[in-house]
Amino acid sequence: MEKIKIAVAVLLVAAGIGGFYYLQESATVIRLASVLAGFAAGIAVLWTTAAGQGFFSFAQESAAETRKVVWPTRNETLQATGIVFVFVLLMSLFLWAVDGILLWIVQKLIGGE
């Protein structure tokens, strides 16, 4: 029964998207309403399944965990970004130097000038 409900939910979403293209001659608001109605109906059916309940529970827990995160301040973000830029600059200079040295060595080995 669960798989049937999930299939019905997917079909409802597909019907909403299909309605968007079927109602090509209608106003954009009506076409958008078709898509939103399909998604709403699909979500409503999915809500009644164990997988849907698990997903919505997971989403609520994720939102609660996100509120617990201590986000960096603007200053901390700018400092970290500056460190990354300096590191990238130094690494690019190092790799440019290594490439030049290796090019010089290969040219000496093959007798080029």
N, C-alpha and C positions, 0 to 999 in steps of 0.2 A: 504493500500500500504506500510505503514511503517513496519508493521509486516512481510510482504513478503520480504522486503529488508533486514531486520535483519536476517530472516531465511536464505536468500541467503548468507549473510555474514558468518553466522555460518557454513553453508554447504561448503563454499569455504575454510574456515580454516580446517574443517574436511577433505576435499578432499586433502589439502596439507599434513596433517598428515597421511592420508591414503596412499598418494603417497610415503611417506617415507618408509612405510612398504611394499608397492607393488613393489617398486624398490629395493628390498633387494639385488639383485644380482649386482646392479649398484654401481658406485663409491660413496663414502660418500659425495662428493661435489654435485653430482646430487641429492642425497637424501635430503641434506640440502637445496638445491635450491628449491626443491619441497615444503618443509615446508615454506620457506621464501616467495615463490610465493603465496602460499595459504593464508598466513597471510597478505601479501600486498594486494591481491585482496579482502580479507575480510574487511580490513581496508578501502580500497577505496570505497567499497559499503556502509559500515557503515557510512562513511563520509557524504553520501548524505541523511542520515536520520536526523530527528530532535533530536533524542536521541544521535546520533553520534556527531552532531554539539554541543549539550549541553555538552557532555563529553569532547570534545576537547577544548571547551571554559573553562570548569572547570579546565582541566589540565594546560592550559596556565596561568590561574589566580593563581593556586597553585604554579606553578614554579615562578611566579612573587613574591608571598608572601614569598616563601622560600628564595629568594634573599634579602628580607628585614629583615630576622632574624639576630639578633646579637648573634653569637655563642660564647660560653665561651672560654676563653683563656686556654692554656695548664695548667697553674698554677691553675686556678679556677677549672678545671676538676680534677686535682690531689687532690686538697683540698677536694672537694666534695666526691671523691672516698674514701679518707682517713677517712672522717667523717662517711661514710656508713660502712666501715670495723670496725671502733671502736665501732659503735652502735651495729652492729651484734655480735661482740665479747662480749660486755657487756650484751646484751640480752641473748646470749647463756649461759653465766655464771649465770645470774639471773634465767633462766629457769632450769638450772642444779641444782641450790640450792633449788628452789621450789620443783622440782621433788624429790630430796633427802629428804627434810623435809616431803613431803606428803607420801613418801614410809615409812619413819620412823613412822609417825602417824598411817598409816594403819597396819603396823606390830605390833605396840603396841595394836591397837584395836582388832586384830584377835589373839593376844597372841603368835605371832611368835617371834623368837629371832633375 
